[in-house]
């Protein structure tokens, strides 16, 4: 595992600039050259290069974990909410996508000493920045691993009492629960981490799961913990079956009950994503390869529990959904068609409905969408086109100043920021305790950043 390192010049975002290579003879002339904004899909001229504008970020770091990670979740900590003072510390749980099933791991990660972006002043004496100061400000990453059979398709965590639990979807068709107590303890102490690694590197001493469910008919991706009913989990597979898990603690005996009757009106099409309602503990949303979004009442018999449906929500697979935590009537969706849609659940019916907003910025399938945890009009999305976009629905066209650049003028006024630099972005999350901060994972690794726009 490597340390977290700051990216230098291979990052692209909406405030990034493109400039031609410079020779010594034309250095003075090139200093006056006009810098251009780069937009995804724009063809670069010969000799041009992309340069990151650090002034567009309040914080930016990147990290590598060896094998790429398709999914991750942020572990809430006790360091306080609304943390805007740098450096930051944060905790993640993620899972690898190794080429061989038996060498995959679930990873508990502590990232610390994440300093804000420092804008260099050319008038300063560069020699004043000592190596010692750079070392003090160097970010760090500590990782405790758990052997995991099969690639981790998706991972989500929750807290029950003082226990942090992670649920992982394996490509082998199993959903497994893990107690992360030892791993969280290990990432806090280098001495304890060394002991932990020596103990658990042998297969006979491998960390044992809390519970494993093998009742799904295939592998899957849909996975979400209910936030209004602690210990309730939903998992959905590629055959269109959704199972509901419930936790009980009777007399100190902790058990998991899984309803063997699946919610399966998506069948035989894959369930791609699941989202529990943030304010109604019996209401669940799902999306599928069948192009639909469905809203379920889990108190009712699975065969008749589908309350609302957007039948043709997208023209192709619906990959991801996100439920607005503040304005709970709104749901986001992203599809293989590269389109993002906003739905008002009050307008849905058993026959479907039309979206209240549609945005087409991504040039490839949308891989992740998520509402901001505190700002009800703000959301972020990612795509297989290497873009992460930030949006604000409260912005109207007449509020925007006219732009002389025709390409910029064509952008939706609600589009705040385009972040690039990662290859094939898979998933993003807003950090719930660090305002405006996004963590994203891609085939090329993790990014941790906050833009000047949010």
PyMOL commands that set and color helices and strands:
alter all, ss='L'
color gray80, all
select helices_A, chain A and resi 24-30+54-56+101-103+126-128+131-136+181-186+190-200+203-205+302-304+345-347+397-399+406-409
alter helices_A, ss='H'
color red, helices_A
select strands_A, chain A and resi 17-20+36-37+48-51+57-63+69-75+88-96+104-114+140-148+152-160+163-170+175-179+211-213+220-225+232-237+242-250+253-258+271-276+283-288+293-297+306-310+318-323+330-335+339-344+357-360+366-371+378-383+388-392+415-419+425-430+438-442+445-451
alter strands_A, ss='S'
color yellow, strands_A
deselect
rebuild
show_as cartoon
